Amino acid sequence: MSAIRAPVVRAITECFGCEADDIADDTVAADVVGWDSLGHTVLMMRIERLLGFKIPEIVAANAKDVGDLIAKLEHLQNREA
């Protein structure tokens, strides 16, 4: 399991009040009640705090699903290291 996955799923569950078991790699915003554009912004800020690095807007806006977001964040984390 990715070290990024747990904090991302945690942030999603905290932001939207859903269960971790409901979040899969192919989960998209439309699958989660309340995950709209404002919710997405709040989610990205929460993930930034949990991971300790800034998420570029292009990454936040262009992730096609949770799995893609995790992959992009792993890439960013590796660049930061």
C-alpha positions as CSV (number, residue, x, y, z in Angstrom):
1,M,0.0,0.0,0.0
2,S,1.2,3.5,-0.8
3,A,2.2,5.7,2.0
4,I,0.2,8.5,0.3
5,R,-3.0,6.5,0.1
6,A,-3.9,6.4,3.9
7,P,-3.7,10.2,4.4
8,V,-5.6,10.9,1.1
9,V,-8.4,8.5,2.1
10,R,-8.4,9.9,5.6
11,A,-8.8,13.4,4.2
12,I,-11.6,12.3,2.0
13,T,-13.5,10.6,4.8
14,E,-13.0,13.6,7.1
15,C,-14.1,16.1,4.5
16,F,-17.2,14.3,3.3
17,G,-18.2,12.0,6.1
18,C,-17.9,8.8,4.1
19,E,-16.4,5.5,5.0
20,A,-12.8,4.5,4.0
21,D,-14.2,1.3,2.5
22,D,-16.2,3.3,0.1
23,I,-13.0,5.0,-1.4
24,A,-11.3,3.0,-4.2
25,D,-8.7,3.9,-6.8
26,D,-11.5,4.4,-9.3
27,T,-13.6,6.7,-7.0
28,V,-14.4,10.0,-8.6
29,A,-15.8,13.2,-7.0
30,A,-19.3,12.4,-8.4
31,D,-19.3,9.1,-6.4
32,V,-19.0,11.0,-3.0
33,V,-21.8,13.1,-1.6
34,G,-20.6,16.7,-1.1
35,W,-17.5,16.5,-3.2
36,D,-18.1,19.5,-5.3
37,S,-15.7,22.3,-6.4
38,L,-15.6,23.9,-3.0
39,G,-15.3,20.6,-1.3
40,H,-12.4,19.7,-3.6
41,T,-10.5,22.9,-2.6
42,V,-11.0,22.1,1.1
43,L,-9.9,18.5,0.4
44,M,-6.7,19.6,-1.3
45,M,-5.8,22.0,1.5
46,R,-6.3,19.2,4.0
47,I,-4.2,16.8,2.0
48,E,-1.5,19.4,1.8
49,R,-1.4,19.7,5.6
50,L,-1.3,16.0,6.1
51,L,1.5,15.4,3.6
52,G,3.5,18.6,4.3
53,F,3.9,19.8,0.7
54,K,2.0,22.1,-1.7
55,I,-0.2,20.5,-4.4
56,P,0.1,22.4,-7.6
57,E,-3.3,23.5,-9.0
58,I,-2.8,21.6,-12.2
59,V,-2.4,18.4,-10.2
60,A,-5.4,19.1,-8.0
61,A,-7.6,20.0,-11.0
62,N,-6.5,17.2,-13.4
63,A,-6.6,14.0,-11.3
64,K,-9.2,11.8,-13.0
65,D,-9.9,9.7,-9.9
66,V,-8.5,8.9,-6.4
67,G,-5.9,6.5,-7.8
68,D,-4.6,9.0,-10.3
69,L,-4.5,11.7,-7.5
70,I,-2.4,9.3,-5.3
71,A,0.0,8.5,-8.2
72,K,0.4,12.2,-8.9
73,L,1.0,13.0,-5.2
74,E,3.6,10.1,-5.0
75,H,5.4,11.7,-7.9
76,L,5.4,15.1,-6.3
77,Q,6.6,13.6,-3.0
78,N,9.5,11.8,-4.7
79,R,10.5,15.1,-6.4
80,E,10.4,16.9,-3.0
81,A,12.7,14.3,-1.4
